[in-house]
């Protein structure tokens, strides 16, 4: 970047830092009220905590969560950050659901073993299981949920194909996201499991990387969202 661009970036970052410093619990309660007045239950806060974050930035996320009145934070991050986050979660008595991806990087949350490692760092470290990524990584979502349901904050529901892994590396990734019911993810089996056992955590419909599909059918992401939601309702019938 040019010196001018760098200065502009620093100024923008300073404005965000200053705004965050001025935010209070009342700030977030007003935000939650807007959602509640619209009939939306603010159950979770997604606050991604990257490896470069300061302690103040981590603390800010927990204060925001408390102000919003949510039951847990969810985050996409690494195992080393999970170890850093655990004392903050303990301090605030706030669950943190760590989001998994399909990855062979040992620092990423992707395998049953990596989730176990995260939870070993502290009793408030929990699981935000993305059943699409978990399936793409060639694991069994139904079995994992059955064994770990007490530690799950929420699910992400998406449909993916399984990855092809050779010599410990992903050689063919599961081709992005698929319209629900056309990939390998056991969406129906997972939703039926939740229904049967009345697990208390939400299953969040998630749409991403559907641009090619939407363009080919001349749809909007809202149209596709309605189709996927209708499929979920059929799965629960």
PAZAPA-4460 file (N, C-alpha, C; in steps of 0.05 Angstrom, whole numbers, plus 32768, in hexadecimal, padded with zeros to 4 digits):
% residues 237
    n_x    n_y    n_z   ca_x   ca_y   ca_z    c_x    c_y    c_z   seq   type   mol
   8011   7FE8   8000   8000   8000   8000   8011   8019   8000     1      X     A
   8006   802E   7FF5   8014   8048   7FF6   8013   8053   8013     2      X     A
   8024   8066   8019   8023   8073   8034   8007   807E   803A     3      X     A
   7FFB   8089   8026   7FE0   8095   8029   7FCB   807F   8030     4      X     A
   7FCD   8068   8022   7FBB   8052   8027   7FC0   8046   8043     5      X     A
   7FD9   8044   804B   7FE0   803A   8066   7FD4   804D   807B     6      X     A
   7FD7   8067   8077   7FCC   807A   808A   7FAE   8078   808C     7      X     A
   7FA1   8074   8075   7F84   8072   8074   7F7B   8058   8083     8      X     A
   7F8A   8043   807F   7F83   802A   808D   7F87   802C   80AB     9      X     A
   7F9C   8039   80B3   7FA1   803D   80D0   7F8B   804F   80DC    10      X     A
   7F83   8063   80CE   7F6D   8074   80D8   7F53   8065   80DA    11      X     A
   7F4D   8054   80C7   7F35   8044   80C8   7F36   8031   80E0    12      X     A
   7F4D   8025   80E4   7F50   8012   80FB   7F4D   8021   8115    13      X     A
   7F58   803A   8117   7F56   8049   812F   7F38   8050   8135    14      X     A
   7F29   8056   8120   7F0D   805C   8124   7EFE   8044   8130    15      X     A
   7F04   802C   8126   7EF8   8014   8130   7F00   800F   814D    16      X     A
   7F1A   8013   8153   7F24   800F   816E   7F16   8023   8181    17      X     A
   7F14   803C   8179   7F07   8050   818A   7EEA   804A   818E    18      X     A
   7EDC   8041   8179   7EC0   803A   817B   7EBC   8023   818F    19      X     A
   7ECD   800F   818C   7ECB   7FF8   819E   7ED0   8000   81BB    20      X     A
   7EE3   8012   81BF   7EE9   801A   81DB   7ED2   8029   81E7    21      X     A
   7EC2   8036   81D6   7EAB   8045   81E1   7E92   8034   81E4    22      X     A
   7E91   801C   81D8   7E7A   800B   81D9   7E77   8000   81F5    23      X     A
   7E5E   7FFE   81FF   7E58   7FF4   8219   7E43   7FDE   8217    24      X     A
   7E3C   7FD2   822E   7E27   7FBD   822D   7E0D   7FC9   8223    25      X     A
   7E08   7FE3   8228   7DF0   7FF0   821E   7DF0   7FF1   8200    26      X     A
   7E07   7FF5   81F4   7E09   7FF5   81D7   7DFE   7FDB   81CB    27      X     A
   7E07   7FC5   81D7   7DFF   7FAB   81CB   7DE3   7FA3   81D3    28      X     A
   7DD9   7FAC   81EA   7DBE   7FA6   81F1   7DAB   7FB4   81DE    29      X     A
   7DB2   7FCC   81D4   7DA2   7FD9   81C1   7DA2   7FCA   81A6    30      X     A
   7DB9   7FBF   819F   7DBA   7FAF   8186   7DA8   7F96   8189    31      X     A
   7DAB   7F88   81A0   7D9A   7F70   81A4   7D7D   7F77   81A3    32      X     A
   7D75   7F8E   81AE   7D59   7F96   81AE   7D4E   7F98   8192    33      X     A
   7D5E   7FA3   817F   7D55   7FA6   8164   7D4F   7F8A   8157    34      X     A
   7D60   7F77   815D   7D5B   7F5C   8153   7D42   7F50   8160    35      X     A
   7D41   7F53   817A   7D2A   7F47   8189   7D10   7F53   8180    36      X     A
   7D10   7F6E   817C   7CF7   7F7B   8173   7CEE   7F71   8157    37      X     A
   7D02   7F67   8148   7CFC   7F5D   812D   7CF5   7F3F   812E    38      X     A
   7CF4   7F33   8146   7CEE   7F17   8149   7D05   7F04   8145    39      X     A
   7D1E   7F0F   8148   7D36   7EFF   8144   7D43   7EFA   815F    40      X     A
   7D47   7EE0   8165   7D55   7ED9   817E   7D73   7ED9   817A    41      X     A
   7D81   7EEB   8188   7D9E   7EED   8185   7DA9   7ED8   8198    42      X     A
   7DB0   7EC1   818E   7DB8   7EAA   819E   7DD6   7EA8   81A1    43      X     A
   7DE5   7EB0   818C   7E02   7EAD   818B   7E0F   7EC6   817E    44      X     A
   7E27   7ECA   8185   7E37   7EDF   8179   7E4E   7ED2   816A    45      X     A
   7E50   7ED6   814F   7E67   7ECD   8140   7E7C   7EE3   8141    46      X     A
   7E92   7EDD   814E   7EA8   7EF1   8151   7EC2   7EE2   814B    47      X     A
   7ECC   7EE4   8133   7EE4   7ED5   812B   7EFD   7EE2   8137    48      X     A
   7F0C   7ED2   8146   7F23   7EDC   8155   7F3D   7ED1   8148    49      X     A
   7F4A   7EE1   8138   7F61   7ED9   8129   7F7A   7EDA   813A    50      X     A
   7F8F   7ECD   8130   7FA8   7EC9   813F   7FB5   7EE3   8147    51      X     A
   7FB0   7EF9   8137   7FBE   7F12   813C   7FAF   7F24   8150    52      X     A
   7F99   7F1B   815B   7F89   7F2C   816D   7F97   7F31   8188    53      X     A
   7F93   7F49   8192   7F9D   7F50   81AD   7F8A   7F45   81C2    54      X     A
   7F93   7F45   81DB   7F81   7F3C   81F1   7F69   7F4F   81F3    55      X     A
   7F6D   7F68   81EE   7F57   7F7B   81EF   7F42   7F75   81DB    56      X     A
   7F4B   7F6D   81C3   7F38   7F66   81AE   7F28   7F4D   81B5    57      X     A
   7F35   7F3A   81C1   7F27   7F22   81CA   7F13   7F29   81E0    58      X     A
   7F1C   7F39   81F3   7F0A   7F41   8209   7EF2   7F50   81FE    59      X     A
   7EF6   7F61   81EA   7EE0   7F70   81DE   7ECA   7F5D   81D4    60      X     A
   7ED1   7F47   81C8   7EBD   7F34   81BE   7EAC   7F29   81D4    61      X     A
   7EB8   7F23   81EB   7EA8   7F18   8201   7E96   7F2D   820D    62      X     A
   7EA0   7F46   820E   7E8E   7F5C   8218   7E77   7F61   8206    63      X     A
   7E7C   7F5F   81EC   7E66   7F62   81D8   7E52   7F4B   81DC    64      X     A
   7E5B   7F33   81DF   7E49   7F1C   81E3   7E38   7F20   81FC    65      X     A
   7E44   7F29   8211   7E35   7F2D   822A   7E20   7F43   8226    66      X     A
   7E27   7F58   8218   7E14   7F6E   8213   7DFD   7F65   8202    67      X     A
   7E02   7F53   81EF   7DED   7F49   81DD   7DDC   7F35   81EB    68      X     A
   7DE6   7F29   8201   7DD7   7F15   8210   7DD6   7EFA   8203    69      X     A
   7DEB   7EF4   81F3   7DEC   7EDA   81E5   7DF4   7EC4   81F7    70      X     A
   7DEF   7EAB   81EE   7DF6   7E94   81FE   7E13   7E8A   81F9    71      X     A
   7E1F   7E92   81E2   7E3A   7E8A   81DC   7E45   7E9B   81C5    72      X     A
   7E60   7E99   81C2   7E6E   7EA5   81AC   7E76   7E8E   8199    73      X     A
   7E75   7E92   817F   7E81   7E7F   816D   7E98   7E8D   815F    74      X     A
   7EAC   7E7D   8157   7EC4   7E89   814B   7ED2   7E75   8139    75      X     A
   7EDD   7E7F   8123   7EEE   7E6F   8112   7F0B   7E78   8118    76      X     A
   7F1B   7E66   8121   7F37   7E6D   8129   7F47   7E54   812A    77      X     A
   7F5F   7E56   8136   7F72   7E40   8138   7F73   7E34   8154    78      X     A
   7F80   7E1D   8156   7F83   7E11   8170   7F94   7E22   8183    79      X     A
   7FAA   7E2E   817A   7FB9   7E40   818D   7FA7   7E57   8197    80      X     A
   7F96   7E62   8186   7F84   7E77   8190   7F6F   7E6C   81A3    81      X     A
   7F67   7E53   819F   7F55   7E46   81B2   7F60   7E45   81CE    82      X     A
   7F7A   7E41   81CF   7F87   7E40   81E9   7F88   7E5C   81F6    83      X     A
   7F8C   7E71   81E5   7F8C   7E8C   81EF   7F70   7E95   81F8    84      X     A
   7F5C   7E8C   81E9   7F41   7E95   81EE   7F35   7E89   8208    85      X     A
   7F3E   7E71   820E   7F32   7E62   8225   7F31   7E72   823F    86      X     A
   7F46   7E80   8247   7F45   7E8F   8260   7F30   7EA6   8260    87      X     A
   7F2C   7EB2   8248   7F17   7EC7   8245   7EFC   7EBA   8249    88      X     A
   7EF8   7EA3   823C   7EDE   7E95   823E   7ED8   7E8E   825B    89      X     A
   7EED   7E85   8269   7EEA   7E7E   8286   7EE3   7E96   8296    90      X     A
   7EF1   7EAC   8291   7EEC   7EC5   82A0   7ECF   7ECE   829D    91      X     A
   7EC4   7ECC   8284   7EA9   7ED6   827F   7E94   7EC1   8281    92      X     A
   7E9C   7EA8   8287   7E89   7E92   8288   7E78   7E90   826F    93      X     A
   7E86   7E93   8258   7E79   7E94   823E   7E84   7E7D   822C    94      X     A
   7E71   7E6D   8222   7E79   7E58   820F   7E84   7E64   81F5    95      X     A
   7E98   7E57   81EA   7EA2   7E5E   81D0   7EA1   7E46   81BE    96      X     A
   7E91   7E47   81A9   7E8F   7E31   8196   7EA3   7E35   8180    97      X     A
   7EB7   7E22   817D   7ECB   7E24   8169   7EC2   7E17   814F    98      X     A
   7EC3   7E26   813A   7EB9   7E1D   8120   7ECE   7E0D   8111    99      X     A
   7EC6   7DF6   8107   7ED8   7DE5   80F9   7ED7   7DE8   80DA   100      X     A
   7EED   7DE1   80CD   7EEF   7DE1   80B0   7EFA   7DC7   80A7   101      X     A
   7EFA   7DC2   808D   7F08   7DAB   8082   7F25   7DB3   807B   102      X     A
   7F38   7DAA   808B   7F54   7DB2   8088   7F66   7D9D   8093   103      X     A
   7F7E   7D9B   8087   7F92   7D88   8092   7FA7   7D97   80A2   104      X     A
   7FA4   7DB1   80A6   7FB6   7DC1   80B6   7FB2   7DB9   80D3   105      X     A
   7FC6   7DB1   80E2   7FC3   7DA8   80FD   7FBB   7DBE   8110   106      X     A
   7FBE   7DD7   8108   7FB5   7DEE   8119   7F98   7DF5   8115   107      X     A
   7F8B   7DE9   8101   7F6F   7DF0   80FB   7F5D   7DDD   810B   108      X     A
   7F44   7DE7   8110   7F30   7DD6   811B   7F22   7DC7   8105   109      X     A
   7F26   7DAD   8103   7F1B   7D9E   80EC   7F14   7D82   80F4   110      X     A
   7F22   7D76   8107   7F1F   7D5A   810D   7F12   7D57   8129   111      X     A
   7F07   7D3F   812F   7EFD   7D3A   814A   7F13   7D3F   815F   112      X     A
   7F2C   7D37   8158   7F42   7D3B   816A   7F48   7D58   8170   113      X     A
   7F46   7D69   815B   7F4B   7D86   815F   7F36   7D93   8170   114      X     A
   7F1D   7D8A   816D   7F08   7D94   817F   7F0D   7D8B   819C   115      X     A
   7F16   7D73   819F   7F1C   7D69   81BA   7F33   7D79   81C6   116      X     A
   7F47   7D80   81B6   7F5D   7D90   81C0   7F53   7DAC   81C9   117      X     A
   7F43   7DB8   81B9   7F38   7DD2   81C0   7F29   7DD1   81DA   118      X     A
   7F18   7DBD   81DE   7F09   7DBB   81F6   7F1A   7DB5   820F   119      X     A
   7F31   7DA9   820A   7F43   7DA4   8220   7F50   7DBD   822C   120      X     A
   7F4F   7DD3   821D   7F5B   7DEC   8226   7F4A   7DFA   823B   121      X     A
   7F30   7DF4   823C   7F1F   7E01   824F   7F02   7DF8   824D   122      X     A
   7EF3   7DF9   8263   7ED9   7DED   8264   7EC4   7DFD   8254   123      X     A
   7ECB   7E16   824C   7EB9   7E26   823C   7EBF   7E25   821E   124      X     A
   7ED4   7E17   8217   7ED9   7E12   81FB   7EC6   7DFC   81F1   125      X     A
   7EB8   7E02   81DB   7EA3   7DF0   81D1   7EA5   7DEE   81B3   126      X     A
   7E90   7DE4   81A6   7E90   7DDC   818A   7E7A   7DEA   817A   127      X     A
   7E82   7DF8   8165   7E6F   7E01   8150   7E74   7DEF   8138   128      X     A
   7E64   7DDA   8136   7E6A   7DC5   8122   7E5D   7DCD   8107   129      X     A
   7E6D   7DD0   80F3   7E64   7DD4   80D7   7E62   7DB8   80CB   130      X     A
   7E4A   7DAE   80C7   7E48   7D92   80BE   7E50   7D8F   80A1   131      X     A
   7E4F   7DA5   8092   7E59   7DA4   8076   7E77   7DA0   8075   132      X     A
   7E86   7DB2   8083   7EA3   7DAF   8084   7EAB   7D95   8091   133      X     A
   7E9D   7D8D   80A6   7EA4   7D74   80B4   7EA1   7D5C   80A1   134      X     A
   7E8C   7D5C   8090   7E88   7D47   807D   7E9D   7D48   8067   135      X     A
   7EA3   7D60   805E   7EB8   7D63   8049   7ED3   7D58   8053   136      X     A
   7ED8   7D5B   806D   7EF0   7D51   8079   7EEF   7D33   807E   137      X     A
   7ED9   7D26   8075   7ED5   7D09   8077   7ED1   7CFE   8093   138      X     A
   7EC2   7D0E   80A3   7EBA   7D05   80BD   7E9B   7D01   80BE   139      X     A
   7E92   7CF3   80D3   7E76   7CEC   80D6   7E68   7D00   80E9   140      X     A
   7E59   7D12   80DE   7E4C   7D27   80EE   7E38   7D1C   8102   141      X     A
   7E29   7D08   80FA   7E15   7CFC   810C   7E22   7CEF   8124   142      X     A
   7E37   7CE0   8120   7E45   7CD3   8136   7E52   7CE8   8148   143      X     A
   7E5E   7CFD   813C   7E6B   7D11   814C   7E58   7D20   815E   144      X     A
   7E41   7D28   8152   7E2C   7D36   8162   7E22   7D25   8178   145      X     A
   7E1D   7D0C   8172   7E13   7CF9   8187   7E26   7CF8   819F   146      X     A
   7E40   7CF7   8199   7E53   7CF4   81AE   7E5A   7D0F   81BC   147      X     A
   7E56   7D26   81AF   7E5F   7D3F   81B9   7E49   7D54   81BC   148      X     A
   7E30   7D4C   81BC   7E1A   7D60   81BC   7E1A   7D72   81D4   149      X     A
   7E25   7D69   81EA   7E25   7D79   8203   7E39   7D91   8200   150      X     A
   7E4A   7D90   81EC   7E5F   7DA5   81E9   7E5B   7DB5   81D0   151      X     A
   7E43   7DB3   81C3   7E3E   7DC1   81AA   7E2E   7DDB   81AF   152      X     A
   7E38   7DF2   81A5   7E29   7E0B   81A8   7E14   7E0D   8191   153      X     A
   7E1B   7E04   8179   7E0A   7E06   8162   7E16   7DF6   814B   154      X     A
   7E05   7DF1   8137   7E0E   7DE5   811E   7E0C   7DF9   8107   155      X     A
   7E1D   7DF5   80F3   7E1A   7E02   80DA   7E11   7DED   80C6   156      X     A
   7DFB   7DF2   80B8   7DF0   7DDF   80A5   7DF6   7DE8   8089   157      X     A
   7E06   7DD8   807C   7E0C   7DDC   805F   7E11   7DC1   8052   158      X     A
   7E11   7DC0   8038   7E15   7DA6   802A   7E2F   7DA8   801A   159      X     A
   7E40   7D93   801F   7E59   7D92   8011   7E5E   7D75   8008   160      X     A
   7E70   7D72   7FF4   7E7A   7D58   7FED   7E93   7D52   7FFE   161      X     A
   7E9A   7D39   7FFF   7EB1   7D31   800F   7ECB   7D38   8000   162      X     A
   7EE0   7D3F   800F   7EFA   7D44   8003   7F08   7D2A   7FFD   163      X     A
   7F19   7D2B   7FE9   7F2B   7D15   7FE3   7F46   7D1B   7FEF   164      X     A
   7F50   7D0A   8001   7F69   7D0F   800F   7F7D   7CF9   8008   165      X     A
   7F95   7D01   7FFF   7FAA   7CEE   7FF9   7FC4   7CF7   8006   166      X     A
   7FD1   7CE5   8014   7FEA   7CEA   8022   7FE7   7D02   8035   167      X     A
   7FD0   7D03   8043   7FCC   7D17   8057   7FC5   7D33   804C   168      X     A
   7FC1   7D35   8032   7FBB   7D4F   8027   7FA1   7D4E   8016   169      X     A
   7F91   7D64   8017   7F79   7D65   8007   7F80   7D68   7FEA   170      X     A
   7F7A   7D54   7FD9   7F81   7D56   7FBD   7F69   7D5F   7FAC   171      X     A
   7F51   7D59   7FB6   7F38   7D62   7FA9   7F25   7D6C   7FBF   172      X     A
   7F21   7D86   7FC0   7F0F   7D91   7FD4   7EF3   7D8C   7FCC   173      X     A
   7EE1   7D8B   7FE0   7EC5   7D83   7FDB   7EB4   7D96   7FCA   174      X     A
   7EC0   7DA3   7FB7   7EB2   7DB3   7FA2   7E9F   7DC8   7FAD   175      X     A
   7EA6   7DD5   7FC3   7E96   7DEB   7FCD   7E7C   7DE2   7FD9   176      X     A
   7E68   7DF4   7FD8   7E4E   7DEF   7FE4   7E3A   7DE5   7FD0   177      X     A
   7E28   7DD4   7FD8   7E13   7DC9   7FC7   7DF8   7DD0   7FD1   178      X     A
   7DE4   7DD3   7FBF   7DC8   7DD6   7FC9   7DC2   7DBE   7FDB   179      X     A
   7DB3   7DC4   7FF1   7DAF   7DAF   8005   7DA2   7D97   7FF9   180      X     A
   7DAD   7D7F   8000   7DA3   7D66   7FF6   7DB2   7D5C   7FDE   181      X     A
   7DC6   7D6A   7FD4   7DD4   7D62   7FBD   7DF2   7D5C   7FC2   182      X     A
   7DFB   7D60   7FDB   7E16   7D5A   7FE3   7E17   7D40   7FF3   183      X     A
   7E2D   7D3D   8003   7E31   7D25   8013   7E2A   7D2A   8031   184      X     A
   7E23   7D42   8038   7E1E   7D48   8054   7E04   7D3B   805D   185      X     A
   7E04   7D2D   8074   7DEB   7D20   807D   7DD8   7D33   808B   186      X     A
   7DCE   7D47   807C   7DBD   7D5B   8088   7DA4   7D4F   8095   187      X     A
   7D97   7D3D   8087   7D7E   7D32   8092   7D84   7D22   80AB   188      X     A
   7D99   7D12   80AB   7D9F   7D01   80C2   7DA6   7D13   80DA   189      X     A
   7DB4   7D29   80D5   7DBC   7D3B   80EB   7DA3   7D48   80F7   190      X     A
   7D92   7D53   80E5   7D79   7D61   80EF   7D67   7D4D   80FD   191      X     A
   7D65   7D35   80F4   7D54   7D21   8101   7D60   7D1A   811C   192      X     A
   7D7A   7D1A   811E   7D88   7D14   8138   7D81   7D2A   814C   193      X     A
   7D82   7D43   8143   7D7C   7D5A   8155   7D5E   7D58   815E   194      X     A
   7D4D   7D51   814B   7D30   7D50   8151   7D2B   7D39   8165   195      X     A
   7D37   7D22   8160   7D32   7D0B   8171   7D3C   7D0F   818E   196      X     A
   7D54   7D1B   8191   7D60   7D1E   81AB   7D5B   7D39   81B8   197      X     A
   7D4D   7D4B   81A9   7D47   7D66   81B3   7D5F   7D75   81BE   198      X     A
   7D75   7D74   81AE   7D8D   7D83   81B6   7D86   7DA1   81B6   199      X     A
   7D90   7DB0   81C9   7D88   7DCC   81CD   7D96   7DE0   81BB   200      X     A
   7DAA   7DD8   81AC   7DBA   7DEC   819D   7DAD   7DF0   8181   201      X     A
   7DB1   7E09   8176   7DA5   7E0E   815B   7DB5   7E02   8144   202      X     A
   7DA7   7DFE   812E   7DB4   7DF5   8115   7DB0   7E0B   8101   203      X     A
   7DC6   7E1A   80FC   7DC5   7E32   80EB   7DC9   7E2B   80CD   204      X     A
   7DB6   7E31   80BD   7DB9   7E2E   80A0   7DCE   7E42   8096   205      X     A
   7DE2   7E38   8087   7DF7   7E4A   807E   7DFB   7E46   8060   206      X     A
   7DFB   7E5D   8052   7DFF   7E5D   8035   7E19   7E6C   802E   207      X     A
   7E2A   7E60   801E   7E42   7E6E   8015   7E4C   7E61   7FFB   208      X     A
   7E59   7E70   7FEB   7E66   7E66   7FD2   7E52   7E59   7FBF   209      X     A
   7E3B   7E65   7FBC   7E27   7E5A   7FAA   7E24   7E6B   7F90   210      X     A
   7E37   7E7C   7F8B   7E33   7E8F   7F75   7E2F   7E81   7F5A   211      X     A
   7E3E   7E6D   7F54   7E3B   7E5F   7F3A   7E20   7E52   7F37   212      X     A
   7E16   7E46   7F4D   7DFC   7E38   7F4C   7DE6   7E4D   7F49   213      X     A
   7DE8   7E63   7F58   7DD3   7E77   7F56   7DD2   7E84   7F3B   214      X     A
   7DEA   7E89   7F2F   7DEB   7E95   7F14   7DDE   7E82   7F00   215      X     A
   7DE4   7E68   7F02   7DDA   7E55   7EEE   7DBC   7E52   7EEF   216      X     A
   7DB0   7E57   7F06   7D93   7E54   7F09   7D85   7E6F   7F0A   217      X     A
   7D95   7E84   7F07   7D8A   7EA0   7F07   7D7B   7EA5   7F21   218      X     A
   7D86   7E9B   7F38   7D7B   7E9F   7F52   7D8A   7EB4   7F62   219      X     A
   7D7E   7EBB   7F78   7D8C   7ECB   7F8C   7D94   7EB9   7FA4   220      X     A
   7DA5   7EC2   7FB5   7DAC   7EB2   7FCD   7D94   7EAF   7FDF   221      X     A
   7D81   7EC2   7FDE   7D68   7EBF   7FEE   7D58   7EA8   7FE3   222      X     A
   7D56   7EA5   7FC8   7D47   7E8F   7FBC   7D53   7E74   7FC5   223      X     A
   7D6E   7E73   7FC4   7D7B   7E5A   7FCB   7D77   7E55   7FE9   224      X     A
   7D78   7E69   7FF9   7D73   7E66   8016   7D58   7E5A   801B   225      X     A
   7D44   7E63   800C   7D29   7E58   8010   7D28   7E3A   8008   226      X     A
   7D36   7E33   7FF2   7D37   7E17   7FE9   7D44   7E06   7FFF   227      X     A
   7D5A   7E10   800A   7D69   7E00   801E   7D58   7DFD   8037   228      X     A
   7D4B   7E12   803F   7D3A   7E11   8057   7D23   7DFE   8053   229      X     A
   7D17   7DFE   803B   7D02   7DEB   8035   7D0C   7DCE   8037   230      X     A
   7D24   7DCA   802D   7D30   7DAF   802F   7D33   7DA7   804D   231      X     A
   7D3C   7DB9   805D   7D3F   7DB3   807A   7D24   7DAC   8086   232      X     A
   7D0F   7DBA   807F   7CF5   7DB4   808A   7CEC   7D98   8081   233      X     A
   7CF2   7D91   8068   7CEB   7D76   805F   7CFA   7D61   806F   234      X     A
   7D13   7D67   8076   7D24   7D54   8086   7D18   7D4F   80A1   235      X     A
   7D0A   7D63   80AC   7CFF   7D61   80C7   7CE2   7D56   80C7   236      X     A
   7CD7   7D52   80B0   7CBB   7D49   80AE   7CB9   7D2C   80B9   237      X     A
***
